[in-house]
Amino acid sequence: MSAIHYILQGFETALLPLNLLYVFVGTLLGTILGILPGIGPVAGIALLMPVTYGMDPTSALILLCGMYYGAQYGGSATAILINTPGEASSMITCIDGYQMARKGRAGAALAVSAWGSFIAGTLSVIGLAALATALSKLALSFGPAEYFGLMIFSLAAVSALSGKSPGMSIIAVVTGMMIATIGLDSQTGSTRFTLGLQDLENGLAFPIIAIGLFALGEVFLTLEEKSQGKTEIIKLSGSTWMTREDWRRSAGPIVRGGVIGFFLGVLPGIGGVLASIISYATEVRLSKRPQEFGQGAIEGVAGPEAANNAAASGSFVPMLAMGIPGSVTTAVLLGVLIMFGIQPGPRMIDDNPGLFWGLVNSMYVGNVMLLILNLPLIGLFVRILYTPTGILMPLVLVFSVIGIYATDTNVVELEFLLAFGVLGYIFKKIEMPIAPLVLGLVLGDTLEKSFRQALILSGGDPSIFVKSPICLGLLLVSLACFLLPVVLPLLRSREIAESAENA
């Protein structure tokens, strides 16, 4: 009964008129920041922090958290409409969302993104309310060896993102992992692969690479096609809302994506990018029409969108219950808690029930508000596709440059952005998949750190990776993922040959 009492008390806090206003402002600003390439919720929260001085801690966190999950949806809109991930976790949405838009189904893609985010966000808020303490213990059971196993399992998803050429996919993922090693070695402090450039000592920021590869690569390719008279006007086809068939195909991916995103969000340092990748790979594996992925499959939008929103909620578990930030954004929010003199940890739920439950329930209120805000705007958003190419593509270029420059005011980063834009253009011309490169980039640093830390803890004994049941299980599943695409076709061909002989 005490839990029910606290939940009701949390809704009482979240539904206060002033807090409802903060939820609205936070989600609205978050959506806008998510749409702007390269800005993201971290920069927005940092800019709003001075405004929260003197505010009630619960109200301040409600405002800033609203910006966090609002950015998850905002980044999806540009990913679907112009192949530009406004937020890092929207990168996977580009693969099928943009293809849906090119086929005239931008409205359905935006609708499934909004509904998927709402449903998964609702499920994750329920999970956060019911399992916060238990999940914090689960997160503590993950050490370096377990993280290494999880990263290897994630790399098994490359086969789902490989398109027509697994060989090119392997080249792309290795390239991404090589880029991830650029900068200072976290354990030795020495510089690696910086070419003597001081600007590379801290590595390359993820938005530079993602926006360069996806957005600028698409800009260069589209402008080339326009100069050759090959561009086609995208015409909307069918309903701008989800049909019954869309719901039938999306329901499973939304639920699965919500569960995957929530549990991965609980693990410190994982975040929405990896959750959306694993959700996408899961849907490809389970689909009866895997050949449609990459060509505009609605499942390829529903699953990842649900996953990245659920991961945003799940990442609050390690922050609130253990004082460990699960992502860069929650690291900034952790600083806000400490600024208000609140110490996160196992005792926080008991010591500050009003703040904890008020924040949790405000997330649900925020998801409802995002749905109300964004569904009526779908018709307006899809009109972006009617903008002439000669105007739209330069605007994408301008917003990409502003987004990158605004975060660090460093001209050198614009040069890197241009370089990755050229690389993205080349990848598109030779039909090399970009998603595996980004996957290697995301996983490379964590994979290396986990591997080295595990060996240090074991004194160089590699058996540490099989002594842990969690790690061993992940490695065995990864091995199966790598081998099944090779073994199953061989078995099928043998069965066909045997049946032909018997006939």
C-alpha positions in Angstrom: 0.0 0.0 0.0 2.9 2.4 0.7 4.0 2.0 -3.0 0.5 2.8 -4.2 0.5 5.8 -1.9 3.8 7.1 -3.2 2.7 6.6 -6.8 -0.5 8.6 -6.2 1.5 11.2 -4.4 3.9 11.4 -7.4 0.9 12.0 -9.7 -0.3 14.7 -7.4 3.1 16.4 -7.7 3.4 15.9 -11.4 -0.1 17.3 -12.1 0.4 20.6 -10.2 -0.3 23.4 -12.7 3.3 24.8 -12.4 4.9 21.4 -13.0 2.6 20.8 -15.9 3.9 24.0 -17.4 7.5 22.9 -16.9 6.7 19.5 -18.5 5.2 21.4 -21.5 8.1 23.8 -21.8 10.7 21.0 -21.4 9.2 18.6 -24.0 8.6 21.5 -26.5 12.2 22.8 -26.2 13.5 19.2 -26.3 11.6 18.5 -29.5 13.0 21.7 -31.1 16.6 20.8 -30.0 16.2 17.3 -31.2 15.3 18.6 -34.7 18.4 20.7 -34.9 21.3 18.5 -36.0 24.2 18.1 -33.5 22.6 20.1 -30.6 21.0 17.4 -28.6 19.6 17.4 -25.1 23.0 17.7 -23.3 23.6 21.2 -24.7 20.0 22.2 -24.0 20.1 21.0 -20.4 23.5 22.8 -19.9 22.0 26.0 -21.2 18.9 25.7 -19.0 20.8 24.9 -15.8 21.3 28.5 -14.7 17.5 29.1 -15.1 16.8 26.4 -12.5 18.8 28.1 -9.7 16.4 28.9 -6.9 13.7 26.6 -8.2 12.2 23.7 -6.3 14.4 20.6 -7.1 11.5 18.5 -8.3 10.2 21.2 -10.6 13.8 21.8 -12.0 14.3 18.1 -12.7 10.8 17.8 -14.3 11.8 20.7 -16.7 15.2 19.3 -17.6 14.0 15.7 -18.0 11.2 16.8 -20.2 13.8 18.3 -22.5 15.7 14.9 -22.4 12.9 12.7 -23.7 11.4 15.4 -25.9 14.7 15.4 -27.9 14.3 11.7 -28.5 11.2 12.4 -30.7 12.5 15.6 -32.2 15.6 13.8 -33.6 13.4 11.3 -35.2 11.5 13.8 -37.3 14.5 15.0 -39.3 15.9 11.4 -39.5 12.7 10.4 -41.3 12.2 13.5 -43.4 15.7 14.4 -44.6 17.9 11.6 -43.4 19.5 13.7 -40.8 19.7 12.3 -37.2 18.9 15.2 -35.0 20.0 13.1 -32.0 22.5 10.2 -31.9 19.9 7.6 -31.0 17.9 8.5 -34.1 20.6 7.2 -36.4 19.0 3.8 -36.9 15.7 5.5 -37.7 17.3 6.9 -40.8 17.7 3.5 -42.4 14.0 2.7 -43.0 12.3 6.0 -41.9 13.9 8.0 -44.8 13.0 5.2 -47.3 9.4 5.4 -46.1 9.5 9.1 -46.7 10.9 8.6 -50.2 8.0 6.3 -50.9 5.5 8.9 -49.8 4.8 7.4 -46.4 6.5 10.0 -44.2 3.2 10.6 -42.3 3.0 6.9 -41.3 6.6 6.9 -40.3 6.2 10.0 -38.1 3.0 8.5 -36.6 4.6 5.2 -35.7 7.5 7.1 -34.2 5.2 9.2 -32.0 3.0 6.2 -30.9 6.0 3.9 -30.5 7.7 6.5 -28.2 4.5 7.0 -26.2 3.8 3.3 -25.7 7.4 2.3 -24.9 7.7 5.4 -22.7 4.6 4.3 -20.8 5.9 0.8 -20.3 9.3 2.0 -19.2 7.8 4.4 -16.6 5.7 1.4 -15.2 8.9 -0.6 -15.1 10.8 2.2 -13.5 8.1 2.5 -10.8 8.0 -1.3 -10.2 11.6 -2.5 -10.6 13.9 0.4 -9.8 15.5 -1.2 -6.8 15.8 -4.7 -8.4 17.2 -3.3 -11.6 19.8 -1.3 -9.7 21.1 -4.6 -8.3 21.1 -6.2 -11.8 23.1 -3.2 -13.2 25.7 -3.7 -10.4 26.2 -7.4 -11.5 27.7 -6.2 -14.8 31.4 -5.9 -14.6 34.0 -5.4 -17.4 33.8 -9.0 -18.5 30.0 -8.8 -18.8 30.2 -5.5 -20.7 32.7 -7.1 -23.1 30.2 -10.0 -23.7 27.4 -7.5 -24.3 29.6 -5.5 -26.8 30.4 -8.7 -28.7 26.7 -9.6 -28.8 26.0 -6.2 -30.2 28.6 -6.7 -32.9 26.6 -9.8 -34.0 23.9 -7.3 -35.0 26.2 -6.2 -37.9 24.9 -9.1 -40.0 21.4 -7.6 -39.7 22.7 -4.2 -41.0 24.9 -5.6 -43.7 22.6 -5.2 -46.6 23.6 -7.1 -49.8 27.3 -7.4 -48.9 28.5 -8.9 -45.6 32.1 -8.2 -46.6 31.5 -4.5 -47.0 29.7 -4.5 -43.7 32.7 -6.0 -42.0 35.0 -3.4 -43.6 32.6 -0.6 -42.4 32.4 -1.9 -38.8 36.2 -2.2 -38.5 36.6 1.3 -39.9 34.2 2.5 -37.2 36.2 0.8 -34.5 39.4 2.3 -35.8 37.9 5.8 -35.7 36.9 5.1 -32.1 40.5 4.6 -31.1 41.6 8.1 -32.2 42.6 10.3 -29.3 44.0 9.7 -25.8 44.4 6.2 -24.5 42.3 6.2 -21.4 44.7 3.8 -19.5 48.1 5.0 -20.6 47.4 8.6 -21.4 49.3 8.4 -24.7 47.9 9.8 -28.0 46.9 7.4 -30.8 46.3 8.1 -34.5 46.0 11.8 -34.0 48.4 12.6 -36.9 50.0 15.2 -34.6 46.8 17.3 -34.5 45.9 18.6 -31.0 42.2 18.8 -32.0 42.1 15.0 -32.3 43.4 14.3 -28.8 39.9 14.1 -27.4 38.7 12.0 -30.3 36.0 12.8 -32.8 32.6 13.8 -31.5 29.8 11.4 -32.5 27.5 14.1 -33.9 30.2 15.1 -36.4 30.5 11.6 -37.8 26.8 10.8 -37.8 25.7 14.1 -39.3 28.5 14.0 -41.8 27.9 10.5 -43.0 24.1 10.7 -43.1 23.1 14.3 -43.7 26.0 15.8 -45.7 26.4 12.5 -47.6 22.8 12.7 -48.7 23.1 16.4 -49.5 26.0 15.8 -51.8 24.3 12.9 -53.5 21.0 14.7 -54.0 22.7 17.8 -55.4 24.6 15.6 -57.8 21.4 13.9 -58.9 19.7 17.3 -59.3 22.5 18.6 -61.5 22.0 15.5 -63.7 18.2 15.9 -63.7 17.6 12.6 -61.9 15.8 13.8 -58.8 12.1 12.9 -58.4 9.5 14.8 -56.5 8.3 12.8 -53.5 4.5 12.5 -53.6 2.6 11.4 -50.5 0.8 8.2 -50.9 -1.9 6.6 -48.8 -2.9 7.9 -45.4 -0.7 10.2 -43.3 -1.8 8.2 -40.3 -1.2 4.6 -39.4 -3.4 2.0 -41.1 -4.7 -1.2 -39.5 -1.9 -3.1 -41.3 0.7 -0.6 -40.0 -0.6 -1.2 -36.4 -0.5 -5.0 -37.0 3.1 -4.9 -38.2 4.3 -2.4 -35.5 2.7 -3.7 -32.3 5.2 -6.4 -31.7 8.3 -4.3 -32.6 7.1 -1.5 -30.3 6.7 -3.8 -27.3 10.0 -5.6 -27.9 11.8 -2.3 -28.5 10.4 -0.9 -25.3 11.6 -3.9 -23.3 15.0 -4.0 -24.9 15.5 -0.3 -24.5 14.4 -0.2 -20.9 16.7 -3.0 -19.8 19.7 -1.7 -21.8 19.1 1.8 -20.6 19.5 0.5 -17.0 23.1 -0.5 -17.7 25.4 2.5 -17.1 27.0 3.9 -20.3 24.9 1.9 -22.8 22.4 4.5 -23.9 19.7 4.7 -26.6 22.1 4.2 -29.6 22.9 0.6 -28.7 19.3 -0.1 -27.7 18.0 1.0 -31.1 20.7 -1.0 -32.9 19.8 -4.2 -31.0 16.1 -3.6 -31.4 16.6 -3.2 -35.2 18.7 -6.3 -35.4 16.0 -8.2 -33.4 13.3 -7.2 -35.8 15.3 -8.3 -38.8 15.9 -11.7 -37.2 12.3 -12.2 -36.3 10.7 -10.8 -39.5 9.2 -13.0 -42.2 10.2 -10.3 -44.7 13.8 -9.4 -43.8 14.5 -8.3 -47.4 12.2 -5.3 -46.8 14.4 -3.8 -44.1 16.5 -0.9 -45.5 13.8 -0.4 -48.1 11.1 1.2 -45.9 9.9 -1.4 -43.5 7.7 0.2 -40.8 9.1 -2.3 -38.2 12.5 -0.8 -38.8 11.1 2.5 -37.4 8.7 1.2 -34.7 11.3 -1.0 -32.9 14.3 1.5 -32.7 12.0 4.5 -31.9 10.4 2.5 -29.0 13.9 1.4 -27.8 15.6 4.8 -27.7 12.6 6.3 -25.8 12.5 3.5 -23.3 16.3 3.6 -22.8 16.0 7.3 -21.9 13.6 6.3 -19.0 15.7 3.3 -18.1 18.8 5.4 -17.8 17.3 7.0 -14.7 17.6 3.8 -12.7 21.4 3.9 -12.3 21.4 7.6 -11.8 18.7 7.7 -9.1 19.3 4.4 -7.3 23.1 4.1 -7.6 24.3 7.6 -8.3 25.9 6.3 -11.6 25.0 8.1 -14.8 23.7 5.8 -17.5 24.4 8.3 -20.3 26.0 11.7 -20.9 22.7 13.4 -20.4 22.0 11.7 -17.1 25.5 12.6 -16.0 24.5 16.3 -16.5 21.3 15.6 -14.6 23.3 14.0 -11.8 25.2 17.2 -11.5 21.9 19.1 -11.1 20.8 16.7 -8.3 24.1 17.3 -6.5 23.8 21.1 -7.1 20.5 21.0 -5.1 22.2 19.0 -2.3 20.4 15.7 -3.1 22.7 12.6 -2.9 21.5 9.9 -5.3 21.9 6.3 -4.1 20.0 3.3 -2.7 18.5 5.4 0.0 17.2 8.1 -2.3 13.8 6.4 -3.0 13.1 6.3 0.8 14.7 9.6 1.7 13.2 11.7 -1.1 10.0 9.8 -2.2 8.3 13.0 -3.3 11.1 13.9 -5.7 11.5 10.3 -7.0 7.9 9.5 -7.6 7.1 13.0 -8.8 9.8 12.7 -11.4 8.8 9.2 -12.5 5.2 10.2 -13.0 6.1 13.4 -14.7 7.8 11.2 -17.4 4.4 9.6 -18.1 2.7 13.0 -18.2 5.5 14.2 -20.5 4.9 11.2 -22.9 1.2 12.0 -23.1 2.0 15.7 -23.8 4.5 14.7 -26.5 1.9 12.6 -28.2 -0.7 15.5 -28.0 2.0 18.0 -29.3 3.4 15.9 -32.2 0.5 14.0 -33.7 -1.3 17.2 -35.0 2.0 18.4 -36.4 2.5 15.4 -38.7 0.7 17.0 -41.6 2.9 20.1 -41.2 6.1 18.1 -40.9 5.5 16.1 -44.1 5.2 19.4 -46.0 8.9 19.7 -45.7 9.2 17.1 -48.4 7.6 19.5 -50.9 10.4 22.0 -50.4 12.4 22.2 -53.6 15.7 20.3 -53.5 17.6 23.5 -54.4 16.3 25.1 -51.2 16.0 22.1 -48.8 19.5 20.6 -49.2 21.3 23.9 -48.6 19.1 24.4 -45.5 20.1 20.9 -44.3 23.7 21.9 -44.8 23.3 25.2 -43.0 21.6 23.6 -40.0 24.2 20.9 -39.8 27.0 23.4 -39.8 25.3 25.5 -37.1 24.5 22.5 -35.0 28.1 21.3 -34.9 29.7 24.8 -34.6 27.3 25.8 -31.8 28.4 23.0 -29.5 32.1 23.8 -29.5 32.7 26.9 -31.7 35.6 25.1 -33.3 36.2 25.6 -37.0 38.4 22.5 -37.3 35.3 20.4 -36.4 33.6 21.8 -39.5 36.5 20.5 -41.5 36.0 17.1 -40.0 32.3 17.4 -40.7 33.0 18.1 -44.4 35.5 15.1 -44.5 32.9 12.7 -43.2 30.3 14.2 -45.5 32.5 13.3 -48.5 33.1 9.8 -46.9 29.3 9.4 -46.6 28.9 10.4 -50.2 31.5 7.8 -51.3 29.8 5.1 -49.2 26.5 5.8 -50.9 28.0 5.7 -54.3 29.7 2.3 -53.8 26.6 1.1 -51.8 28.6 0.4 -48.6 26.3 0.3 -45.5 26.9 3.3 -43.2 25.1 1.8 -40.1 27.8 -0.8 -39.4 30.5 1.9 -39.3 28.5 3.9 -36.8 27.9 0.7 -34.8 31.7 0.0 -34.7 32.2 3.6 -33.6 29.7 3.4 -30.8 31.0 0.1 -29.5 34.7 0.4 -30.2 35.7 2.4 -27.2 33.6 0.5 -24.6 34.7 -2.8 -26.1 38.4 -2.0 -25.8 38.0 -0.6 -22.2 36.0 -3.6 -21.0 38.4 -6.1 -22.5 41.5 -4.4 -21.0 39.8 -3.8 -17.6 38.7 -7.5 -17.4 42.2 -8.7 -18.1 43.7 -6.3 -15.5 41.3 -7.6 -12.9 42.1 -11.2 -13.7 45.9 -10.7 -13.9 45.9 -11.4 -17.6 43.8 -14.6 -17.3 41.4 -14.8 -20.3 39.2 -17.4 -18.6 37.5 -14.5 -16.8 35.3 -14.2 -19.9 33.9 -17.7 -19.4 33.7 -17.8 -15.6 30.9 -15.3 -15.5 27.5 -17.0 -16.5 26.3 -13.7 -17.9 29.4 -13.2 -20.1 29.5 -16.8 -21.2 25.8 -16.8 -22.2 26.3 -13.6 -24.2 29.3 -15.0 -26.0 27.5 -18.2 -26.9 24.5 -16.3 -28.2 26.9 -14.1 -30.2 28.7 -17.1 -31.7 25.3 -18.5 -32.7 24.4 -15.2 -34.4 27.6 -15.2 -36.4 27.4 -18.9 -37.4 23.7 -19.3 -38.1 23.7 -17.2 -41.3 26.4 -19.4 -42.7 25.3 -22.8 -41.4 21.5 -22.5 -42.2 22.0 -22.0 -46.0 24.3 -24.9 -46.1 21.8 -27.1 -44.3 19.0 -26.0 -46.6 21.1 -26.7 -49.7 21.9 -30.1 -48.4 18.3 -30.9 -47.7 17.3 -29.8 -51.2 20.1 -31.9 -52.7 19.0 -35.0 -50.7 15.3 -34.5 -51.6 16.3 -34.2 -55.2 18.3 -37.4 -55.1 15.4 -39.2 -53.3 13.0 -38.0 -56.0 
